[in-house]
Amino acid sequence: MNDVQIQNYNEQIQALESQITGDMFADMEIRDKIHNLKMQRDGVKPTDSSIDCVGCGS
């Protein structure tokens, strides 16, 4: 992944973080998107998973 792609992920994450209201239930979908973007940006997958983030529980 190059610097432009990483910057794109960071911009998407910042845009989503600015939408967080503090209401846990209202923010769940936004926080899930942030989590998924961070995992993609960092190249992280759940342990023993061949599929991206199906079983991670978040």
Secondary structure as UniProt FT lines:
FT   HELIX           3..17
FT   TURN            18..19
FT   HELIX           24..42
FT   TURN            47..48
FT   TURN            52..53
//
